[in-house]
Amino acid sequence: MARNYYTPGVYVEEISTLAPSVAQVATAIPAFIGYTEKGSGVKRIDTLLDYETIFGTAQPSKFSVEVNEKVDSQGKTSYEVGKPTQDNSTPNYFLMYYGLSLYFRNGGGSCYIVSVGNYDKGVNKTDFSAGLEKLEKEDEPTLIVLLDAVNLSNSDYYALCVEALSQCNKLQDRFLIADVPPKPEGDTYTKSNVDKFRDNTGTSYLNYGATYHPYLQTLLNYQYQEEDVAISGLSPSNPSIYQTLTDNGIKVTYTGNVKTPPKLEIKKDTTASPLPAGTVVSFDTKTTQGTLSITISSSTPPTGAEVVSAWNTWKGDSTNDAAGFDIQQNGDGTAVITTIAKANLTKIESASKTLKAIQTTNTALYSKIKLKLNEERVILPPSPAIAGIYARVDRERGVWKTPANVSVAAVLGPVSKISNNEQDGLNIDPTAGKSINVIRDFTGKGTLVWGGRTLAGNDNEWRYVSVRRLFITIEESTRKATSFAVFEPNDATTWLKVKAMIESYLYGLWEQGALSGSKPESAYFVNVGLGKTMTTQDILEGRMNVEIGIAAVRPAEFIILKFTHKLQQA
């Protein structure tokens, strides 16, 4: 609109001749929902260090390690360390920190963390549902990862997936990456796991999600505290292990090598001549490792005081080997042996220590156990790695490239190998169309994502992840870009600006290879205007209808090479 000028002078007017442009929205900003060490709510992070600063680290794992202690003829001690066993007494196994580590190692960038509680809480579906409600208010996230939810009961996890798919459909700006929970059959492929997932996730909004399977054996090490690593099988540094032989009888204090537990034999000598009642004839140690025989040549058992007195006399003889034994009488001084008895002390347990306790006292064993613990690798559901791959592929190739036939980083491989025949039933589901994308290990290639379908695997429009996500990107980008036209005059000038803006954006995508067609008009169209997309009534009601057609590129999922014999020609 021309200005009114009242004062003589020179005035400058800038006339806008270029149409507004479409700025493409971020395509791979995942939101991870789960439990954290500290913090709460929804936060955006860019690195793993940001996560550690705001939300802490992993829940420390507890391990038990069995050590086989051996002493050779020269008195030199050596150790054999068994495979560490993780303590499952902690009811919940929180995956958020490990999942974020795997996400960033696979090329992930900025993401959102939805903390639904700390490690002192139990995993329950109510927390995750509340987390999804909070996430609904955030505009930037484009992917949903229900990481810790795999520790819910299967039925709760399936219901949560349905809720997430419903949110994706409602907002039309995000996509769900789901897992097939391994329970109750374990972390290996079984058809029943997949069947249960398919049976319990409904049929609505399936084109807004994809599922990956099986779990991954990662290169990540468990986090633990050295005082939470229990070591068994060691000789106690100050051994004092007591075993009562009879209810009112002798007690043995053993200070020898617990790997060869002592045996105490008490018997009546029926061949010797009778002696006065209560007389203890002899003590005899059979080995230096603790086999002790007490021979009583009397028809009447001695008193506790008599046994102790005789023992101390025998032990005082330098020619005898006490083998670390000491016999004590009960406090009441009553008779200690009432029957002819034999007791085998094979149930004496070794003193338990922790890794922290031997850090300075037994550095050789400490180092061996640390090496064994470093061999323990975290097993994770594939969803965080897939989220990182989505981000990497989008950045390097574009959202229109199917995130498949791509290597998975920081993993040793899937926990189970799936054959071509097994994948047949996973990739194509003729009944409900719920395709399950498989992660497979190939000789010479490593671990690859070998599937790129949505859960709507039988839908010709939305069969592929790349097509669904490309449309989400174009729809969200154009929606935000056309907001300038709200309350602008609903006339040809505004229509032309909107059409030129969208066509320019789609032309750029076509040039990059996102749209198929040898010419731009074969790849897309944009229609807007009275008599084309709108009626007079539409204009009276304030509507501007814009029709956009897109020919998205689709992946070549099946490469068929046809060979035939060619007859020889002269």
Order of alpha helices (4+ residues) and beta strands (2+ residues): beta-beta-alpha-beta-beta-beta-alpha-beta-alpha-beta-alpha-beta-alpha-beta-beta-beta-beta-beta-beta-beta-beta-alpha-beta-beta-beta-alpha-beta-alpha-beta-beta-alpha-beta-beta-alpha-alpha-alpha-beta-alpha-beta
